[in-house]
Amino acid sequence: MTTPFADRLIEGVRAKNTPLCVGLDPFPDKIPALFGNAVEDTSTVLKFGTAIIDIAHKHACVLKPQLGLFEQFGEMGYAVARMLCAYAKQEGMLVLLDAKRGDIGTTAEGYARATIGGPPGFGADAVTVNPYMGKDTLEPFITRAQAEGKGVAVLVRTSNPGAGDFQDLQVGGAPVWQRVAEMLAPECARLRGQSGWSGLMAVAGATYPEEARRLREAMPEALFLVPGYGAQGASAADAVAGFVQAGGPMREGGVVSSSRAVLYPQTAQAATNMADWRAAIGDAMAAAAAELRTACTS
């Protein structure tokens, strides 16, 4: 039987000694010319993504491809995303596919098969989903995840500036995001591993650390996927605000995603050869991993 996703993630975080998750966001205007022209040739995206994974697996246990940024390249972009997911798994990384699917019934079942299902699906280890059509949007994902040892990361308190437009609306004396957390909490047991953590994850933006602490109270077993660290301005301390001391030397409770800050640092953008580019990317990832490690031990 497949080891539950939560256990595999926690084992990976402990092995790397950092909760860093590398987001793979292919912006065609930011991919260095060293790799080619991404607008004209999607093989450029494949080369770039492969080179990123070659470095990322040394510093992080999770890769988070942003599917929408691959889909902009059309059918070949989708194919490249699948190839990169397979390559990351080959290199020992967990793949958390950032697809933010959200629909009902057979459509949701199709999305679940396509993302965390095996071939011809992505076979990702986990997927992000949007719960705002209701609890029935989540059931096909949770059912498949439970059967196959996968994870489901649900948007709860997101990192974007407009998150409060809906998530902060009061419902019965509490914000919507808290009501979503309360809805999810009983379901966590279905994806709980031997570690005690659940692969029913909550997306908890690093830009809202106080809410992350409240979210931890509402969902004590849930692993968090934390966006907003790095390019969006949140500090490492903010990013791990919802993590807890679990008996080891580090606070734990999920992974913290960094994309643009580790994919496109200025030193890498200025590189004129591949050796310098690789060194710059490695330095950026090592720095992010170390910063998060320090935040988890302070």
C-alpha positions as CSV (number, residue, x, y, z in Angstrom):
1,M,0.0,0.0,0.0
2,T,1.2,3.5,-0.9
3,T,2.6,5.5,2.1
4,P,0.2,8.4,2.8
5,F,1.1,11.7,1.2
6,A,1.3,13.4,4.6
7,D,4.0,10.9,5.8
8,R,6.0,11.2,2.6
9,L,5.9,15.0,2.8
10,I,7.0,15.2,6.5
11,E,9.7,12.6,5.9
12,G,11.0,14.8,3.0
13,V,10.9,18.0,5.0
14,R,12.8,16.4,7.8
15,A,15.4,14.9,5.4
16,K,16.0,18.3,3.7
17,N,15.8,20.0,7.1
18,T,13.7,22.8,5.6
19,P,10.1,23.2,4.6
20,L,11.0,24.9,1.3
21,C,8.8,24.0,-1.7
22,V,10.0,25.2,-5.1
23,G,7.3,26.6,-7.3
24,L,7.8,26.1,-11.0
25,D,6.3,29.1,-12.8
26,P,7.4,29.5,-16.4
27,F,7.1,33.1,-17.4
28,P,8.2,33.3,-21.1
29,D,9.6,36.8,-20.7
30,K,11.7,35.8,-17.7
31,I,13.2,32.5,-18.9
32,P,16.8,33.4,-19.7
33,A,17.8,33.5,-23.4
34,L,20.4,30.9,-22.5
35,F,17.6,28.4,-22.8
36,G,16.2,29.7,-26.1
37,N,13.0,31.6,-26.9
38,A,10.0,30.3,-24.8
39,V,7.5,32.2,-26.9
40,E,8.5,30.5,-30.1
41,D,9.6,27.1,-28.9
42,T,8.1,25.2,-25.9
43,S,11.2,23.0,-25.7
44,T,12.8,26.0,-24.1
45,V,10.3,25.6,-21.2
46,L,11.3,22.0,-20.9
47,K,15.0,22.8,-20.8
48,F,14.4,25.5,-18.2
49,G,12.2,23.3,-16.0
50,T,14.6,20.4,-16.2
51,A,17.5,22.6,-15.2
52,I,15.5,24.0,-12.3
53,I,14.6,20.5,-11.0
54,D,18.3,19.4,-11.3
55,I,19.0,22.0,-8.7
56,A,15.8,22.1,-6.7
57,H,15.9,18.4,-5.6
58,K,19.0,19.2,-3.6
59,H,17.3,21.9,-1.6
60,A,13.6,21.0,-1.4
61,C,11.4,17.9,-1.2
62,V,8.4,19.4,-3.1
63,L,8.0,20.9,-6.5
64,K,4.9,22.9,-7.2
65,P,4.3,23.4,-11.0
66,Q,1.8,26.2,-11.7
67,L,-0.4,24.5,-14.4
68,G,-1.9,27.7,-15.7
69,L,1.5,29.0,-16.7
70,F,2.1,25.9,-18.7
71,E,-1.3,25.9,-20.3
72,Q,-0.6,29.3,-21.8
73,F,1.7,27.5,-24.2
74,G,-1.1,25.3,-25.5
75,E,-1.2,21.6,-25.8
76,M,2.6,21.4,-25.9
77,G,2.9,23.4,-22.7
78,Y,0.5,20.9,-21.1
79,A,2.7,18.0,-22.3
80,V,5.8,19.8,-21.0
81,A,4.2,20.1,-17.6
82,R,3.6,16.3,-17.5
83,M,7.1,15.6,-18.5
84,L,8.5,17.8,-15.8
85,C,6.3,16.3,-13.2
86,A,7.6,12.9,-14.2
87,Y,11.2,14.1,-14.1
88,A,10.8,15.7,-10.7
89,K,9.4,12.4,-9.3
90,Q,12.3,10.6,-10.9
91,E,14.7,12.9,-9.0
92,G,13.0,12.0,-5.7
93,M,10.7,15.1,-5.3
94,L,7.1,15.1,-4.5
95,V,4.9,16.9,-7.0
96,L,2.2,19.2,-5.8
97,L,0.3,20.3,-8.9
98,D,-1.0,23.8,-8.6
99,A,-4.2,23.5,-10.7
100,K,-6.8,25.0,-8.4
101,R,-9.6,22.9,-9.8
102,G,-13.1,23.3,-8.5
103,D,-16.2,21.8,-10.0
104,I,-18.8,19.1,-9.1
105,G,-19.9,15.6,-10.0
106,T,-18.3,13.8,-12.9
107,T,-16.4,16.9,-13.9
108,A,-14.7,17.0,-10.6
109,E,-14.0,13.3,-10.9
110,G,-12.4,14.0,-14.3
111,Y,-10.2,16.7,-12.8
112,A,-9.1,14.3,-10.0
113,R,-8.2,11.6,-12.5
114,A,-6.3,14.1,-14.6
115,T,-4.2,15.6,-11.8
116,I,-3.5,13.0,-9.2
117,G,-4.5,9.9,-11.2
118,G,-2.1,7.8,-13.1
119,P,-1.5,7.8,-16.8
120,P,-2.8,9.5,-18.9
121,G,-3.1,11.8,-15.8
122,F,-0.3,13.7,-14.2
123,G,0.1,11.3,-11.4
124,A,0.9,14.2,-9.1
125,D,1.3,13.5,-5.4
126,A,-1.1,16.3,-4.5
127,V,-3.2,19.0,-6.1
128,T,-4.7,22.3,-5.2
129,V,-8.4,22.7,-5.3
130,N,-10.9,25.5,-4.9
131,P,-13.8,24.8,-2.4
132,Y,-16.0,27.8,-3.1
133,M,-18.6,25.8,-5.0
134,G,-19.2,23.7,-1.9
135,K,-18.0,20.6,-0.2
136,D,-19.1,18.3,-3.0
137,T,-16.3,19.8,-5.2
138,L,-13.8,18.2,-2.8
139,E,-15.2,14.7,-2.4
140,P,-13.9,13.2,-5.7
141,F,-10.4,14.5,-4.9
142,I,-10.4,13.3,-1.3
143,T,-11.8,9.9,-2.3
144,R,-9.1,9.3,-4.9
145,A,-6.4,10.7,-2.5
146,Q,-7.6,8.3,0.2
147,A,-7.4,5.3,-2.1
148,E,-4.1,6.2,-3.7
149,G,-2.1,7.9,-0.9
150,K,-2.3,11.3,-2.4
151,G,-2.8,14.8,-1.0
152,V,-5.4,17.6,-1.5
153,A,-4.5,21.2,-0.8
154,V,-7.7,23.3,-0.3
155,L,-7.7,27.1,-0.7
156,V,-8.7,28.4,2.7
157,R,-6.8,31.7,3.5
158,T,-4.9,32.7,0.4
159,S,-2.0,35.1,0.1
160,N,-3.3,37.5,-2.6
161,P,-4.3,41.1,-1.7
162,G,-7.9,40.5,-2.8
163,A,-8.3,37.5,-0.6
164,G,-10.4,39.4,1.8
165,D,-13.1,40.3,-0.8
166,F,-14.8,37.1,0.0
167,Q,-12.8,35.2,2.6
168,D,-13.2,37.9,5.2
169,L,-16.9,38.2,4.9
170,Q,-18.7,37.4,8.2
171,V,-20.9,34.3,8.4
172,G,-22.5,33.8,11.8
173,G,-19.8,35.8,13.5
174,A,-16.8,34.3,11.8
175,P,-15.0,35.0,8.5
176,V,-15.7,32.7,5.5
177,W,-12.2,31.3,5.6
178,Q,-12.7,30.1,9.2
179,R,-16.0,28.5,8.2
180,V,-14.2,26.7,5.4
181,A,-11.6,25.4,7.9
182,E,-14.3,24.2,10.2
183,M,-15.9,22.3,7.3
184,L,-12.6,20.7,6.4
185,A,-11.4,19.8,9.9
186,P,-13.5,16.6,10.3
187,E,-12.4,15.3,6.9
188,C,-8.7,15.5,7.8
189,A,-8.9,12.1,9.4
190,R,-9.4,10.5,6.0
191,L,-6.0,11.5,4.8
192,R,-4.1,11.2,8.1
193,G,-0.9,9.3,8.1
194,Q,1.1,7.5,10.8
195,S,2.9,10.8,11.4
196,G,-0.4,12.2,12.8
197,W,-0.4,14.8,10.0
198,S,-3.1,14.9,7.3
199,G,-2.7,15.2,3.6
200,L,-5.9,17.2,3.5
201,M,-3.9,20.4,3.3
202,A,-4.9,24.0,3.9
203,V,-3.5,26.8,1.7
204,A,-2.6,29.4,4.3
205,G,-1.0,32.6,2.9
206,A,2.2,33.8,4.5
207,T,0.9,37.3,4.1
208,Y,-1.6,36.7,6.9
209,P,0.4,35.2,9.8
210,E,-2.2,35.9,12.5
211,E,-4.9,34.1,10.5
212,A,-2.5,31.2,10.0
213,R,-2.2,30.8,13.7
214,R,-6.0,30.8,14.0
215,L,-6.2,28.3,11.2
216,R,-3.8,26.0,13.0
217,E,-6.2,26.0,15.9
218,A,-9.1,25.1,13.6
219,M,-7.2,22.4,11.7
220,P,-4.5,21.0,14.1
221,E,-3.8,17.9,11.9
222,A,-3.7,19.6,8.5
223,L,-0.4,20.2,6.7
224,F,-0.3,23.8,5.3
225,L,0.8,24.9,1.9
226,V,2.1,28.4,2.4
227,P,2.4,30.8,-0.6
228,G,3.4,34.4,-0.3
229,Y,6.9,34.0,0.9
230,G,9.6,35.8,-1.1
231,A,8.4,37.8,-4.1
232,Q,5.0,38.5,-2.4
233,G,6.8,40.1,0.5
234,A,6.1,37.8,3.5
235,S,9.1,37.0,5.8
236,A,10.2,33.5,6.7
237,A,8.9,34.0,10.2
238,D,5.5,35.0,8.8
239,A,5.5,31.9,6.5
240,V,5.9,29.4,9.4
241,A,3.5,31.2,11.8
242,G,1.1,28.3,11.6
243,F,3.8,25.6,12.2
244,V,4.1,23.9,15.5
245,Q,6.7,22.1,17.7
246,A,6.1,18.4,17.0
247,G,8.9,16.8,19.1
248,G,11.8,17.4,16.8
249,P,14.3,20.2,16.6
250,M,12.2,22.2,14.0
251,R,8.7,23.4,14.1
252,E,6.7,21.7,11.3
253,G,3.3,21.6,9.7
254,G,3.7,21.9,6.0
255,V,5.7,23.5,3.2
256,V,6.4,27.1,2.2
257,S,6.4,27.8,-1.5
258,S,8.8,30.2,-3.2
259,S,8.7,30.6,-7.0
260,R,9.9,33.9,-8.6
261,A,12.5,34.6,-5.9
262,V,14.3,31.3,-6.5
263,L,13.6,30.9,-10.3
264,Y,14.5,34.4,-11.4
265,P,16.9,36.1,-9.0
266,Q,18.7,39.1,-10.5
267,T,22.1,37.3,-10.4
268,A,20.7,34.5,-12.5
269,Q,19.0,36.9,-14.9
270,A,22.3,38.6,-15.5
271,A,24.2,35.3,-16.1
272,T,25.9,35.0,-19.4
273,N,26.7,31.3,-19.2
274,M,25.0,28.2,-17.8
275,A,27.6,27.7,-15.1
276,D,26.9,31.1,-13.6
277,W,23.2,30.6,-14.0
278,R,23.3,27.3,-12.1
279,A,25.4,28.8,-9.4
280,A,23.0,31.8,-9.0
281,I,19.9,29.5,-8.8
282,G,21.6,27.2,-6.4
283,D,22.6,30.1,-4.1
284,A,19.0,31.5,-4.2
285,M,17.5,28.1,-3.3
286,A,20.1,27.4,-0.6
287,A,19.4,30.9,0.9
288,A,15.6,30.3,1.0
289,A,16.1,26.9,2.5
290,A,18.4,28.2,5.2
291,E,16.2,31.2,6.0
292,L,13.1,28.9,6.5
293,R,15.2,26.4,8.5
294,T,16.3,29.2,10.8
295,A,12.7,30.4,11.2
296,C,11.6,26.9,12.1
297,T,14.2,26.6,14.8
298,S,14.0,30.1,16.4
